[in-house]
Amino acid sequence: MSENIHKSHNVSKLMYHFVFPTKYRRVVVDDEVEQVIKETCIEISKRYDIYFWR
């Protein structure tokens, strides 16, 4: 599959960079939170034509 998005009148490539900052540099993103973020990304990719890379 191509990395580009092919539509009827254009070809594009959208790239986003997600950042999860935490207050006071505390460890908030533990294994459980990381798993929830991954599962959410997987469900989003199933619903929409979006791909996530890590």
Distance bins in CASP14 RR format, pairs under 12 A and 6 or more apart:
PFRMAT RR
TARGET T0000
AUTHOR 0000-0000-0000
RMODE 2
METHOD distances of the structure
MODEL  1
1 49 0 0 0 0 0 1 0 0 0 0 0
1 51 0 0 0 0 1 0 0 0 0 0 0
2 11 0 0 0 0 1 0 0 0 0 0 0
2 12 0 0 0 0 0 1 0 0 0 0 0
2 13 0 0 0 0 1 0 0 0 0 0 0
2 49 0 0 0 0 0 1 0 0 0 0 0
2 51 0 0 0 0 0 1 0 0 0 0 0
3 11 0 0 0 0 0 1 0 0 0 0 0
3 12 0 0 0 0 0 1 0 0 0 0 0
3 13 1 0 0 1 0 0 0 0 0 0 0
3 14 0 0 0 0 0 1 0 0 0 0 0
3 15 0 0 0 0 1 0 0 0 0 0 0
3 51 0 0 0 0 1 0 0 0 0 0 0
3 53 0 0 0 0 1 0 0 0 0 0 0
4 10 0 0 0 0 1 0 0 0 0 0 0
4 11 1 0 1 0 0 0 0 0 0 0 0
4 12 1 0 0 1 0 0 0 0 0 0 0
4 13 1 0 1 0 0 0 0 0 0 0 0
4 14 0 0 0 0 1 0 0 0 0 0 0
4 15 0 0 0 0 0 1 0 0 0 0 0
4 49 0 0 0 0 0 1 0 0 0 0 0
4 51 0 0 0 0 0 1 0 0 0 0 0
5 11 1 0 0 1 0 0 0 0 0 0 0
5 12 1 0 1 0 0 0 0 0 0 0 0
5 13 1 0 0 1 0 0 0 0 0 0 0
5 14 1 0 0 1 0 0 0 0 0 0 0
5 15 0 0 0 0 0 1 0 0 0 0 0
5 48 0 0 0 0 0 1 0 0 0 0 0
5 49 1 0 0 1 0 0 0 0 0 0 0
5 50 0 0 0 0 1 0 0 0 0 0 0
5 51 0 0 0 0 0 1 0 0 0 0 0
6 12 0 0 0 0 1 0 0 0 0 0 0
6 13 0 0 0 0 0 1 0 0 0 0 0
6 49 0 0 0 0 0 1 0 0 0 0 0
7 13 0 0 0 0 0 1 0 0 0 0 0
7 14 0 0 0 0 0 1 0 0 0 0 0
7 49 0 0 0 0 0 1 0 0 0 0 0
12 49 0 0 0 0 0 1 0 0 0 0 0
13 51 0 0 0 0 0 1 0 0 0 0 0
14 48 0 0 0 0 0 1 0 0 0 0 0
14 49 0 0 0 0 0 1 0 0 0 0 0
14 50 0 0 0 0 1 0 0 0 0 0 0
14 51 0 0 0 0 0 1 0 0 0 0 0
15 50 0 0 0 0 0 1 0 0 0 0 0
15 51 0 0 0 0 0 1 0 0 0 0 0
15 52 0 0 0 0 0 1 0 0 0 0 0
15 53 0 0 0 0 1 0 0 0 0 0 0
16 41 0 0 0 0 0 1 0 0 0 0 0
16 44 0 0 0 0 0 1 0 0 0 0 0
16 50 0 0 0 0 1 0 0 0 0 0 0
16 51 0 0 0 0 0 1 0 0 0 0 0
16 52 0 0 0 0 1 0 0 0 0 0 0
16 53 0 0 0 0 0 1 0 0 0 0 0
17 52 0 0 0 0 0 1 0 0 0 0 0
17 53 0 0 0 0 0 1 0 0 0 0 0
18 29 0 0 0 0 0 1 0 0 0 0 0
18 37 0 0 0 0 1 0 0 0 0 0 0
18 40 0 0 0 0 0 1 0 0 0 0 0
18 41 0 0 0 0 1 0 0 0 0 0 0
18 44 0 0 0 0 0 1 0 0 0 0 0
18 50 0 0 0 0 0 1 0 0 0 0 0
18 52 0 0 0 0 1 0 0 0 0 0 0
18 53 0 0 0 0 0 1 0 0 0 0 0
18 54 0 0 0 0 0 1 0 0 0 0 0
19 29 0 0 0 0 0 1 0 0 0 0 0
20 27 0 0 0 0 0 1 0 0 0 0 0
20 28 0 0 0 0 1 0 0 0 0 0 0
20 29 1 0 0 1 0 0 0 0 0 0 0
20 33 0 0 0 0 1 0 0 0 0 0 0
20 34 0 0 0 0 1 0 0 0 0 0 0
20 36 0 0 0 0 0 1 0 0 0 0 0
20 37 1 0 0 1 0 0 0 0 0 0 0
20 40 0 0 0 0 0 1 0 0 0 0 0
20 41 0 0 0 0 0 1 0 0 0 0 0
21 28 0 0 0 0 1 0 0 0 0 0 0
21 29 0 0 0 0 0 1 0 0 0 0 0
22 28 1 0 1 0 0 0 0 0 0 0 0
22 29 1 0 0 1 0 0 0 0 0 0 0
22 30 0 0 0 0 0 1 0 0 0 0 0
22 33 0 0 0 0 0 1 0 0 0 0 0
27 33 0 0 0 0 1 0 0 0 0 0 0
27 34 0 0 0 0 0 1 0 0 0 0 0
28 34 0 0 0 0 0 1 0 0 0 0 0
28 36 0 0 0 0 0 1 0 0 0 0 0
28 37 0 0 0 0 0 1 0 0 0 0 0
29 35 0 0 0 0 0 1 0 0 0 0 0
29 36 0 0 0 0 1 0 0 0 0 0 0
29 37 1 0 0 1 0 0 0 0 0 0 0
29 38 0 0 0 0 0 1 0 0 0 0 0
30 36 0 0 0 0 0 1 0 0 0 0 0
30 37 0 0 0 0 0 1 0 0 0 0 0
31 37 0 0 0 0 0 1 0 0 0 0 0
31 38 0 0 0 0 0 1 0 0 0 0 0
32 38 0 0 0 0 0 1 0 0 0 0 0
32 39 0 0 0 0 0 1 0 0 0 0 0
33 39 0 0 0 0 0 1 0 0 0 0 0
33 40 0 0 0 0 0 1 0 0 0 0 0
34 40 0 0 0 0 0 1 0 0 0 0 0
34 41 0 0 0 0 0 1 0 0 0 0 0
34 54 0 0 0 0 0 1 0 0 0 0 0
35 41 0 0 0 0 0 1 0 0 0 0 0
35 42 0 0 0 0 0 1 0 0 0 0 0
36 42 0 0 0 0 0 1 0 0 0 0 0
36 43 0 0 0 0 0 1 0 0 0 0 0
37 43 0 0 0 0 0 1 0 0 0 0 0
37 44 0 0 0 0 0 1 0 0 0 0 0
37 52 0 0 0 0 1 0 0 0 0 0 0
37 54 0 0 0 0 0 1 0 0 0 0 0
38 44 0 0 0 0 0 1 0 0 0 0 0
38 45 0 0 0 0 0 1 0 0 0 0 0
38 52 0 0 0 0 1 0 0 0 0 0 0
38 54 0 0 0 0 1 0 0 0 0 0 0
39 45 0 0 0 0 0 1 0 0 0 0 0
39 46 0 0 0 0 0 1 0 0 0 0 0
39 52 0 0 0 0 0 1 0 0 0 0 0
40 46 0 0 0 0 0 1 0 0 0 0 0
40 47 0 0 0 0 0 1 0 0 0 0 0
40 50 0 0 0 0 0 1 0 0 0 0 0
40 52 0 0 0 0 1 0 0 0 0 0 0
41 47 0 0 0 0 0 1 0 0 0 0 0
41 48 0 0 0 0 0 1 0 0 0 0 0
41 50 0 0 0 0 1 0 0 0 0 0 0
41 51 0 0 0 0 1 0 0 0 0 0 0
41 52 1 0 1 0 0 0 0 0 0 0 0
41 53 0 0 0 0 0 1 0 0 0 0 0
41 54 0 0 0 0 1 0 0 0 0 0 0
42 48 0 0 0 0 0 1 0 0 0 0 0
42 50 0 0 0 0 0 1 0 0 0 0 0
42 51 0 0 0 0 0 1 0 0 0 0 0
42 52 1 0 0 1 0 0 0 0 0 0 0
42 54 0 0 0 0 0 1 0 0 0 0 0
43 50 0 0 0 0 0 1 0 0 0 0 0
43 52 0 0 0 0 0 1 0 0 0 0 0
44 50 1 0 1 0 0 0 0 0 0 0 0
44 51 0 0 0 0 0 1 0 0 0 0 0
44 52 1 0 0 1 0 0 0 0 0 0 0
45 51 1 0 0 1 0 0 0 0 0 0 0
45 52 1 0 1 0 0 0 0 0 0 0 0
45 53 0 0 0 0 0 1 0 0 0 0 0
46 52 0 0 0 0 0 1 0 0 0 0 0
END
